[in-house]
Amino acid sequence: MLKISVITTTYNSASTIEDTLKSVIEQDYPNVEYIIIDGLSKDNTLEIVNKYKDKIAKIISEKDSGIYDALNKGINAATGDIIALLHSDDFYMDKTVLSKVVAEFEKTKADSVYGNLYYVHKDNTNKIVRKWVSGKYKHGMFLNGWMPPHPAFFVKRACYEKYGMFNLQFRSAADYELMLRFLHKHKITTSYIKQYLVKMRTGGQSNASVKNRVKANQEDREAWVVNGLKPRIYTLTFKPLRKIVQFIR
């Protein structure tokens, strides 16, 4: 039976972390290793986490250099065959998500599996703001601005060992760079689950302001450069434009 390691990073996440914890702990898949990486929260995040410590494999609380540094720590600590990354304000759609993901890995023997994601209102998680429908991947789609939603992207740990972890030179686009590197550059195999797997609260760092969006676009371009890849002239224009059709009207 494949083991899946779920990694959640936290920092002053008291207002949302319990939803995240419950969504992992209540999964019906029996072989889950749950890892919490906390950046020395100053609120009662750890108090909430410790309420569930008997269901959590590892709790590490220490200073880090940001979310991607924390995620790398989690990946290094993981012992599962599959790595899942679930942020502290995100949660799984229902208790069957990890079972579906593992079944897809077993059926297809793919290196990675991904699905769809709902963006929900930060104060009312029943209110859907955006629908991110990934669609089936074909090599070359990154050139058209495509990427899957990172919290709904599951990867075999062996891929991190072979192709590396998050590049810490990136502040907001390290997830894009990693998926570009894995899927487009190294052509790891992947399989699409045509279902919504994760709910993500709105308010991510890269979209918080026009300034941050400009910075994120610059980092997207750099992601191609560091991998020795060349985007098309429209690639990085299409990437943010793809989000427009996701909004619920």
Phi, psi and omega in degrees: 000127180293140174262137177244127178261120177257126183245126175239127175260142183226148168202112183050053186253023188301328185287342185232342192298328184295322176300318180296311180304310182297322183293332177276311185297329182272004177299144182274355176284130190278345188246071182243131173253113182258129184235127177250126175245110183253140182264042183062059179302144180260352177262204183262029177307309184293329176299318178291316179302316184293342174298334184246018189299334179288348178254000183247130184289317184216134173237116180241122178235111181199165181296140176224178182256025180122177188298322184285328172297317178296319178297320177299321177299318180296318179296319178297328181277344186286147177238003182284163175286330183238139177253128174240138181241116182234114183290163190284358172241016176247164175203157181286151184300319181201181187283356183260000187302309184292327175298318179295319181295312180296319179300323179292319175299315183293322182288317188263341186061024181287161175282335183211159179221143178215164179215206182258169184216141170261133162271130181237160179298137186296333181257345178224093188286358173273350180266112181276127181260319180220150174242115178261097178265112188290313187080162183288135184275137168232143182302135181106349182292335176298331178294339179260017176087008183282148165200152176274161176289126189300318180293345178256023181244117184245133189226142174296139182301329180300331179291320176296321180294325184274320189247359174099170183254206182287136179277113188282001173286345179263137180262326182233346185245019181294329177292317177297315180300318182295316181291323174300316180295313183291307189276315186273314183282308185265354173056044173297152181281151183214158179222140185259125171265117185278060181212158173278126185250332188224145167252130180241128176291144179290158176112027180295155185301315187290341182251010188289336180202166177299319179301315180294324180293320177297315178298318180296321178295323176297320179291324176303317179296318180296329179300324176289319183297312185294340179262006180067030182248157181237115176285164172284168184298333184257357188306309187276354169275319180294327185302305178289331180295332179299333183288334186300318183285353181278340186289140179277129179251000000 
